Amino acid sequence: MARRKVIVPETIHPVGPEILEQVADVIFEAEKPGKPLRDFITEAHAIIVRLGEIDRELLEQAKNLMIIAKHGVGVDNIDVEAATEKKVVVINTPLDNAESVAEHDLGLMLSISKKIVVADQSIRLGRPKSRKELVGVELKDKTLGLIGLGHIGSTLARQCQAGFNMKVIGYDPYVSREKATQLGVAKVEKLDDLLRDADYVVICVPLTEETANLIGSRELSLMKPEAFLINSSRGGIVDEEALYDHLSEGKIAGAGLDVFRKEPPSPDHPLFRLENFIGTPHIAGGTHEAMRRMATTCAEEILRVFRGERPKFPLNPQVLD
């Protein structure tokens, strides 16, 4: 039987291709600049995608495609509906980067609270600030408000409870009160209540029609003046213009974003002018450990589909029935 073809358009940990190369030809499209993905997708039986877009038009050309493996969690860059129509299974790696993303969220919380970036720049750029200007706040005993209690949210809850004795409240209409209690989280039924009570609001939900523009001017106005907003989920969930207004006017204390509506964000993005804002370029899940786990899961899921087995993490399981 002819070897199947797996397309890898973006850089992943080499362990994934090493697993696949035992049974398939792995084509590293990222190493062939100037040749569009559609020139490869026509022959592909599987594709591993990180941030690249897999739309309906591209899928129409994928005559042999059996599986799309999302190297990560969010699938807003994949037309899952079109894939389902073509009987192409879509999987993601929901367990593999939770620790890394949660740690990044925690890092943003600490950095913005302790004014670490501002302090670093004050000495690096020769713009000294007084110690009074650099006084920060502690996380200890503060209230963490999680929007979303999935793998990342629950991991961050554990980290903040264990390390900083934080009280954790959570809003997630898809998680029962009993489940939240098992996580040590006090569930709130209304997002507004979480926004009013939390010292740190951390967004841990995917970008969907339901969550698009979830945090706008009205929601930000409910937050405490001393509260911080953190988002490493997806751009488009937070209204960045409204966030700028609230930060620049001191209506909330600070914010940290790993994701933006347009990526990469422009260097002249208004938020980058603010000292009470920290931005990172969509790297929350990008640790060596998480990259290895995600590449391994993608490869193993592809092999399961090639063998006619059921994958562990299908997002459109109806195509398998």
N, C-alpha and C positions, 0 to 999 in steps of 0.2 A: 504494500500500500504506500502511495506517495506521502512524503512527509508534509504535514500541515505547516502553514505559515502564521507566525505571530508578529504583529507590528508593535514596535516600541518607539513612539514618536518623541518621547521626552526622557530625560535622564532618570534612571532608577538605580537602586542598589544592584550590583552585578549578580547577587545570589538568585534573583528571579530568572534572568536569562540563562544562567547556568543550569537551573532545574529544567527549563523548557528545552534547551538545546539537546537534551537526551532523546527527545521524540519529535522535535519540530525545528524548522528553520526560523531563526529570530532575525528580523530585519530592523536595524536601528535607523529609522527614518530621520531621526534628529541629526545623524551624522552625514546626511545628504542634503545640504542646503540648496535651495532653488528648485527642488523637486517636490511638488505639493503632495499632501497626504493622499489625495484621491488617486494618485498614480500607483500607490501601494495598496490602498484599501480594496481595490477590485479583486485582488488575489488572497486577501487576508482571511484566515479562519478565526483569528482572535486579535484583539488589540488591547493594550494596556494604556490607559489615559490618565493623566494627572489634571492639568488645567486646560488642555486643548479642547476645542469644541467639536462634539460629534452631533451634527444636526441631521435633519431629514434628508437634505440633498446629498450629503455624504453617504448616508446609509443606503440610499437608492442605488449607489454604485457598488455596494458591498455584497456582491452576489453569493459569496461563500461564507460570510461572517456567521459565526456561531455564538460568540460571547464577547461582550465588552467588559473588561475588568477595570473598575475605577480604583486607582491607586490613591485612596483617601476615603472620605465619607460622603461629602456633598456631591450630588449629581446634577446640579443646576446647569452644568455645561454639557449634559447628555440629553438628547431627546428620547427619553425612556418610552414615551408613547409610540414614537415611530419605530423604535427597536422592537417593541412588543408586537406591533403590526407585522414586522418582518420575522417574527419568531426568533429574535436574537435575545438571549438572556443577558441581563445586566447585573453585575455584582459589585459590591463595594467592600471595603475593609473596615468594618465598624469598630473593631476592638483594638486595632493596632497602633493608633496614634493618640489614644485618649490621655495617656500619661504625659506625652510630650506637649500636647495642646494645653492641658490643664496646668502644667508647669510654666508654660509660656504666659498663660493668663495670670498666674501667680507672680511671675516675673514682672509683668506690666503693672500689677497692683503695687508691688514693692517699689518699683522704679519711680512711679508717679507719686506715690505717697512720701517717699524719702527724697524726692527731687534729685535723684541720682544723675540723670542726664543733664539737667541744668547745672548741677555742681561740677560735673566733669567738664562741660563746655566752658564754665567760668574760669577754670585753670588752664584748659587746653588752648583756648582762644585768647587768653590774657584779658579776660573781662571779669575781674574779681567781684564777688558779691559778699556782702556781710554775712556772718553766721546767722544773724537774725533773719535774713532773706531766705536762708536755706533750711530753716526749721521745718521738719516733716511731721508726719503722724504715724502712729503704730497701727498694725493690723490687729494686734491682740485684743480680744474681747469685742471686736466690732461685729457688725451684722453683714453677712454676705447674702446678697439676693441673686439667686440663679434663675435665669429665664431659660428653662429647659433642664430636665433631669435625666437625660440620657447618659451614655457612657462618659462623655467629657464632663458634664455637669456633676454627676455623682462622684467622679474621680476628684474634681476640684473641691467638692464638699469634704471628702475624706482628708485631703491634704490640708485644707484650712482649719478643719476641726482639730486634727492631730498636731499641727504645727503652731497654731495661733489661737486655739481655744475660741474660734469664731462661732457665733450663732449663725445657723444657716436657714434661710427661708427660701422657698422655691415656688415658681409658677410653671405649671405644665399641665394643660388640660388632658393630656394623654397618659398621665401617671396617677395612679390611685393614691389616696391619702395613706393607705396602709403601706404601699411601696415606699412612699416618701419617708414615712416614719422609720422604716427599716434602714434607710440611708442616713437617718439622723437629721432629716430635714423637716422643718415645719412648713407644710404646704399651705399656700394662700390661694384662694379661689379667683381673685381678681389681680390682674397685673398692676393696676393703680395702687393697690395696697402694698405690693412689693416695692414699687418705686418710691413710695412715701417713707418706708421704714428702713430700707437698706442703706448702709454706708458705702458698699461696693455693689454695683449692679453689673453682673457678668452675663453676656449673651451666649447661650450654648444651644442654638437651634439652627436648622438648615434654612436656606433661602427658598421660600415657597410663596405662592399667592397669599397665603395666610400671614406670613411673617414679613413680606416686603413692606418697607417703611413702617415697621412696627414701633420704632422709637423716633418720634418726631418732636416738634416743638411742644405740643401739649404734654407728652409723656415726660420730656426733660424738665418741664416746669414743675412737675410733681416731686422731683428729687430734692433732697436736702442740699443746701448751699455747700455743705462740707462733704458731699458724696462724690464718688468717682464712677465712671462708666468704662467698661472694658468689653471689647468685641474682637474675637478671633474666629468668628463663625463664617460669615460671608458679608461682603459689601452689599449695600442695598437694603439692609435691615435697619440701619441707622441713617437718618436724614443728616448728611454731613454739614449742610448749610445751617440747619437749626443747631447742630452741635457747636459749630463755630460761634454762633451768636451767644449761646449760653456760656461757653467757656470764656469768651472775650469780655463778657459783661460780669463775670464772676458769679453767675447763677448756680453753677456747680463747680466743684473744686478742681476736677481734672478728668482726663480721659486717655485711654490707650487703645489704639486700633491696630490690628494686624491685617485687616482687610478693608478694601475701599470699593466704592461703586465702580470706579474705573481703575483698572490695574494694568501696569504700575501707575500710581498716582503721579501727577505732574509735580516737579520740584517746587513750583510756585503755588501749590495748593494752600489756600488760606490757613488751614489748620497748622501747617508747619511754621507759621509765624508766632505761634503761641508757646509760651514756656510751660503752660500747664497741660500740654498735649505731648504724647509720645506715639510715634508711628513705626511700625516694622513692616517689611514687604512680603506679607503672606508666607511666613516661615514657621508658624507655630508648631506644625506637625513635622517639621524638617529636622529631626535628629537622626544620628546614625542608627540608633536602635529602632526607631519607628520606621525609618526607610527600609531597613532590612526586613522587619516584620511585614510591612505592606507589600514589598516585592515578593516575598515568600508566599503570602496569602494569594496574591494575584496569580502567581504561577501555579499554585496547587489547585486553585479553582478552575483555571483553564484546563489543566490536566484532567480534572474530574469530568468536565464537559466533553473533552475529547474521548474519554473512555466510556461515555454514555451514562455517567453517574450524575447524581443530583448535587449541585454545588451547595455549600453551606450558607451562603449569604446572597441568595437571589432577591433582587428588588422587584422583579416581575415574574413571580413563580408560576403564573398562569401559562407561560410559554412552555413550561416543563410538563404540564399535564397532558 
